[in-house]
Amino acid sequence: LHRDLMEATNQPPFGPFDLDPRHRTISGYKDIYETLFQNIKALIEKSLSEIEVLHVGSTAIPDLRSKPMIDIMVLTKAPDMRETQATLQTLGLQRDPRWAMMDQDDKPFLHGSITSPTGETFNVNVHICREGDKHYLSMVPFRDILRERADLRRLYEQAKDNAGTADRMAYNQAKQPVIMQIHEEIQKAKSAHGTD
């Protein structure tokens, strides 16, 4: 639900993850993605302290076609990241045994859905980790270089189109060669700037 409506009705802001196939359809970038991120960020920051909330994944990259799914990274300083996860579950976000491989002690994972101010439902993934850890380094520099380079955005889009969208695991595996290629470009950029 939209934040104002949630506060008026005392309902959790996040609903269950929506399995409708339309959420797996790749489409053009939409300005609503940034609006949804800002709403989600405000909800999370209201419930947790000493965190940073980042928009990651394809919907964080203007001019990139993607599935209409909002990926959120919550950077926490909590000694036990499962405590952060438990607090986020009170907002309606859920653990899912089908995604157990993604929900580990060093990177707890939750998902759910949120309704936009116009009434459209969007799925949400939440990745909990620490700044600078391997999960952060696999997602944030990837987002940043795609924001900067149109050639890599087109390359990644082509990988998405070739992968199909019916099976999540097969889709992710099919993109891996291009993802690795983009990470090589990240390392080249770091070396060129003397930050490696």
C-alpha positions as CSV (number, residue, x, y, z in Angstrom):
1,L,0.0,0.0,0.0
2,H,1.0,3.6,-0.5
3,R,2.7,4.9,2.7
4,D,-0.1,7.4,3.6
5,L,-2.8,4.7,3.2
6,M,-0.7,2.2,5.2
7,E,-0.5,4.6,8.2
8,A,-4.3,5.3,8.0
9,T,-5.3,1.6,7.9
10,N,-2.5,0.2,10.1
11,Q,-1.8,-2.5,7.5
12,P,1.8,-3.7,6.7
13,P,3.1,-1.7,3.7
14,F,4.2,-4.8,1.8
15,G,2.1,-7.6,0.5
16,P,3.0,-11.1,-0.7
17,F,5.3,-11.7,-3.7
18,D,3.0,-11.8,-6.8
19,L,3.6,-14.8,-9.0
20,D,1.6,-13.3,-11.9
21,P,3.7,-13.8,-15.2
22,R,3.4,-10.1,-16.0
23,H,6.1,-9.4,-13.4
24,R,8.5,-11.5,-15.6
25,T,7.9,-9.4,-18.7
26,I,10.8,-7.2,-19.8
27,S,9.8,-3.7,-20.6
28,G,11.2,-0.2,-20.8
29,Y,12.4,1.9,-17.9
30,K,9.6,3.7,-16.0
31,D,9.9,6.8,-13.8
32,I,7.7,5.1,-11.2
33,Y,10.7,2.9,-10.3
34,E,12.4,5.8,-8.6
35,T,9.2,6.9,-6.9
36,L,8.7,3.4,-5.5
37,F,12.3,3.2,-4.3
38,Q,11.9,6.5,-2.4
39,N,8.7,5.2,-0.8
40,I,10.3,1.9,0.2
41,K,13.4,3.7,1.5
42,A,11.3,5.9,3.7
43,L,9.4,2.9,5.1
44,I,12.6,1.0,5.9
45,E,14.4,4.0,7.4
46,K,11.4,4.5,9.7
47,S,11.8,1.0,11.1
48,L,15.6,0.7,11.3
49,S,18.5,2.9,12.4
50,E,22.1,2.8,11.4
51,I,21.3,1.5,7.9
52,E,21.7,2.7,4.3
53,V,19.1,1.9,1.7
54,L,20.2,1.6,-2.0
55,H,18.3,1.0,-5.2
56,V,20.1,-1.8,-7.1
57,G,19.2,-4.1,-9.9
58,S,18.0,-3.2,-13.4
59,T,15.2,-0.9,-12.3
60,A,17.8,1.4,-10.7
61,I,19.3,2.0,-14.2
62,P,17.5,4.6,-16.5
63,D,17.5,3.6,-20.1
64,L,17.7,-0.1,-19.4
65,R,14.8,-2.4,-20.2
66,S,14.0,-4.8,-17.3
67,K,11.5,-6.8,-15.4
68,P,9.3,-4.4,-13.3
69,M,10.8,-5.5,-10.0
70,I,12.4,-3.3,-7.4
71,D,15.7,-4.6,-5.9
72,I,16.7,-3.0,-2.6
73,M,20.0,-3.3,-0.8
74,V,19.9,-2.6,3.0
75,L,23.4,-2.0,4.4
76,T,23.4,-2.7,8.1
77,K,25.9,-2.5,10.9
78,A,23.9,-4.9,13.1
79,P,26.1,-7.7,14.5
80,D,23.5,-10.2,13.5
81,M,21.9,-9.4,10.1
82,R,19.1,-11.8,10.8
83,E,17.9,-9.2,13.4
84,T,17.6,-6.7,10.6
85,Q,15.8,-9.2,8.5
86,A,13.3,-9.9,11.4
87,T,12.5,-6.2,11.7
88,L,11.8,-5.9,8.0
89,Q,9.5,-8.9,8.2
90,T,7.2,-6.8,10.5
91,L,6.6,-4.6,7.4
92,G,5.2,-7.6,5.5
93,L,8.3,-8.7,3.7
94,Q,8.7,-12.4,3.7
95,R,11.3,-15.2,3.7
96,D,10.7,-17.8,1.0
97,P,12.0,-21.4,1.2
98,R,12.0,-21.6,-2.6
99,W,14.7,-18.9,-2.6
100,A,16.7,-20.4,0.3
101,M,20.0,-20.2,-1.7
102,M,19.7,-16.4,-1.7
103,D,18.8,-16.2,2.0
104,Q,22.0,-16.8,3.8
105,D,23.4,-15.6,7.2
106,D,25.9,-13.3,5.3
107,K,23.2,-11.9,3.0
108,P,19.6,-12.4,4.3
109,F,17.0,-12.0,1.7
110,L,13.3,-11.1,1.7
111,H,10.7,-10.3,-0.9
112,G,7.2,-9.1,-1.2
113,S,5.2,-6.5,-3.2
114,I,4.1,-2.9,-2.9
115,T,1.3,-1.0,-4.5
116,S,2.1,2.3,-6.3
117,P,0.1,5.5,-5.7
118,T,-1.7,4.6,-9.0
119,G,-2.7,1.2,-7.7
120,E,-0.3,-1.0,-9.7
121,T,1.5,-3.8,-7.9
122,F,5.3,-4.2,-8.1
123,N,7.4,-7.0,-6.7
124,V,10.2,-6.1,-4.3
125,N,13.4,-8.0,-3.4
126,V,15.4,-6.9,-0.4
127,H,19.1,-7.9,0.0
128,I,20.6,-7.3,3.4
129,C,24.4,-7.0,3.6
130,R,27.3,-4.8,4.7
131,E,29.0,-2.0,2.8
132,G,32.1,-3.3,0.9
133,D,31.3,-7.0,1.3
134,K,31.3,-9.4,-1.7
135,H,27.5,-9.0,-2.2
136,Y,27.8,-5.2,-2.2
137,L,30.8,-5.4,-4.6
138,S,28.9,-7.7,-7.0
139,M,25.8,-5.4,-7.2
140,V,26.7,-1.7,-6.7
141,P,29.6,-1.3,-9.1
142,F,27.6,-3.3,-11.6
143,R,24.7,-0.8,-11.3
144,D,27.1,2.2,-11.5
145,I,28.9,1.1,-14.7
146,L,25.6,0.4,-16.4
147,R,24.3,3.8,-15.4
148,E,27.5,5.3,-17.1
149,R,27.8,3.2,-20.2
150,A,25.1,2.9,-22.9
151,D,27.1,0.2,-24.7
152,L,27.0,-2.1,-21.7
153,R,23.3,-1.4,-21.2
154,R,22.6,-2.6,-24.7
155,L,24.8,-5.6,-24.2
156,Y,23.0,-6.5,-21.0
157,E,19.6,-6.0,-22.6
158,Q,20.6,-8.4,-25.4
159,A,21.5,-11.0,-22.8
160,K,18.2,-10.6,-21.1
161,D,16.3,-11.0,-24.4
162,N,18.3,-14.1,-25.3
163,A,17.8,-15.6,-21.9
164,G,14.0,-15.6,-21.9
165,T,12.0,-15.2,-18.8
166,A,10.0,-18.4,-18.1
167,D,12.4,-20.0,-15.6
168,R,14.2,-17.8,-13.0
169,M,17.3,-20.1,-12.6
170,A,17.7,-20.6,-16.3
171,Y,17.3,-16.9,-16.9
172,N,20.0,-16.0,-14.4
173,Q,22.4,-18.6,-15.7
174,A,22.0,-17.6,-19.3
175,K,23.0,-14.0,-18.4
176,Q,26.2,-15.1,-16.6
177,P,28.6,-14.8,-19.5
178,V,27.6,-11.2,-20.1
179,I,27.5,-10.4,-16.4
180,M,31.1,-11.7,-16.1
181,Q,32.1,-9.6,-19.1
182,I,30.6,-6.4,-17.5
183,H,32.5,-7.2,-14.2
184,E,35.7,-7.4,-16.3
185,E,34.9,-3.9,-17.6
186,I,34.5,-2.8,-13.9
187,Q,38.0,-4.1,-13.1
188,K,39.4,-2.3,-16.1
189,A,37.8,0.9,-15.0
190,K,39.2,0.5,-11.5
191,S,42.7,-0.2,-12.8
192,A,42.6,2.8,-15.1
193,H,41.7,5.0,-12.2
194,G,44.2,3.4,-9.8
195,T,41.5,2.1,-7.4
196,D,42.1,-1.6,-7.9
